Amino acid sequence: MSKSQPEHQVLDGGDFEAVLDSLDEGIVTLDDHGNVIGINRAACELLDISKAEALKHGCPCLLGEEICAPGSRLRESISKRQPIRFDEVNLEMNAEHRKVFTMRSVVFRAGERRTGGGVVIFSDITELVNLRRDLGTRYRLHNIIGKSKAIQDVFELIEQVADSDATVLIEGETGTGKELVAHAIHHLGPRAAGPFVAVNCSALPESLLESELFGHTRGAFTGALRDKRGRFEAASGGTIFLDEIGDISANIQVKLLRVLQERTIERVGDEQPLAVDIRVIAATNRPLAELVSSGQFRQDLYYRLRVVPIRLPMLSGRRDDIPLLAQHFVERFREQTGRAIDGIDEEALALMLDHRWPGNVRELENAVEHAFVKARRGLIRPAHLPLELRQGESGGVESPAHDAPVRSRGRGRADLSPERVREVLTATGWNVAKAARRLHISRTTLYKRMAEFNLDQKGGRSSR
């Protein structure tokens, strides 16, 4: 007796429609004549149209004449059964608003039960396009990126100080971009054609640091087999950047004070002063004013260094810049790796916006690089991010990648109670896209919460 063959379950029409409605991508089904015969929930929201209204129109009315008119590339691709992709499609939503989409077609093969036609799948990349535009224009100064008031104030100060030779002290936590600011000041000023010499003052012991900064003569100490030119001489005609200046010893502080006062140096083992034509920019992640109060740093040197102070904000204090910075790193790593990664999806970006970033911009850069190791193409998703971003502050067990936790730090993400979700949906006229943005979650997550809480537009909560 032969074993019966297992039955294959086939999704019925309702189930299939529910699957399509759960997707973030917009999906429009067309027949061979360009008539709209199906549309999912995401497409209705992206195009700001109801399903009933969409089904009354042809493709040109829905997706634009350029894409859908008879004889267009999309219609040709469907009639010839050849898939096609559009990287950027501009649609005028109204007189004041337009969106940019990426689109691709999937064609049906005509057969016994099907007369042909195809599916248009599209995603809204308006924000991505705007980010790319902003990165190339008003929100970039040299290699510093940001649109927040805090960083725009830094931009203004950099431009003001770049034309002078005034000594600058850059203060800020590790990873805030102090060396980038120093580079910007140098390259935007009259010394741009000269050298830019950087020295990490905390990386060398005092004996080696003195020789590194000021140079030495042959025989000045054991191992000094020949004369050596120091970093101050190497920076002549340009800029010397002294990073972690708060870590230098009292002896080096005295010598540096003389350089700033007289613009001369003395090599180790030589009493003959040498004039140097340099601009000095110093940086520290330590509070120099407190070091002065405790006697660890000379007050006269502090004021010589602090002619123009620039204080860099923490990344947690400039959250508006996180999308721009993250996209900047996406562009950089895409160029370096050749991977077809376009940007960051809504849920991953929500996690980034919610993270405290104790390592500041450098930590964000490392997080995007981590994502490039795990992702292969398309968008960076929560599963591609480092564990600490997916776990949040709780340090608990990692949540599933498709529904990563979104926690609040004063930004309103934690309250995903039925009452809160219903309140936001009502306030936005049950526009899921707008409600998701207000709740700082993706549409997919919001649909899941609506199903979980049995919420619908008719009664706020369904009877199921």
C-alpha angles and dihedrals in degrees: 000000000000122000114252116250115251113256117244113226115223123199112244121224095269094050092047091050090050090053091051091047091055093060123098093216120085114244125194121179118209135186123224090272094056095255117147108242099165142014133177129224096258091053091052090053095044091050094037094233136119121248092242092051093046092054090057093060136070124237095265091059091048105039101018137266094266092060102031110028117120108278093023121135092256095050090045091051091054096045092046093041092238118135116228137189131212116198095197128016119176117211125185105223092182139331092289105032137057134175133208120219137183110221139187133177129226113196130212122226112233112241146140096307101024131061096199130255127136149231128258113209117192143170131201109247096166092116092047092051090048091050091052090049092049092048089057098045138021102002098057129078111181099310096333116106132195146110099198117113090244094059094037088058088053089051090054092049092048091053091048096050098039094079093057135064093231117141112252129206114201115198127188145114123284111285098023094114105259094154091049089057091049090051091049093052091049097045095045093050137073091268093062092111091054128078125285109212120188125197125186100213094193095055097071134054117246096261094053094039092057091052091043093053102038104019126228142241127243111280094014089129139349109300095022094125096162142009114284128200113224130223093263090059091044089054094053110137091017142049134300116205115204107196122196091015090168090073099062120113126248090256093054090045090059092050093046091050089057091051091053093046101043104016089230133115136197121217117230106269094020130090095193110108118227121205115231127196102209145134115227123215117176131188137192140176090200123085100253093190089061091046088053091050091051093048095246095114129041114251094213091052091047092057092043089055095041099063089123114015120200118190116199117211123232115253089245087062094054103045092151086071096056096087091048094047093045091051090047089057091045089056092047097048092043089057091046097045103029091227117149096236112144105184147301126305125234098260094047091048090048089056090049092050090050097049120100094223099210087177091052121206093346090058090050090051090051091049092055091046089051089052091052089057091056102033124071107185144342117030132351108248133192092267089062095055126093116274095250091061093050093047096045117198096321096079087212131138114308115260122228111286094237093057105031116182118262112203132188129243096170093306101101099246101118097064102084094143118142089253094052094046092048091047093053093043090052092047091053095045090252091297099154095199093054093043092050091052091049091050091045093235135109124265089247091058091046092051089051091051091047090052091044092050093039091236123166135164097250100063106002088244124040125233094241 
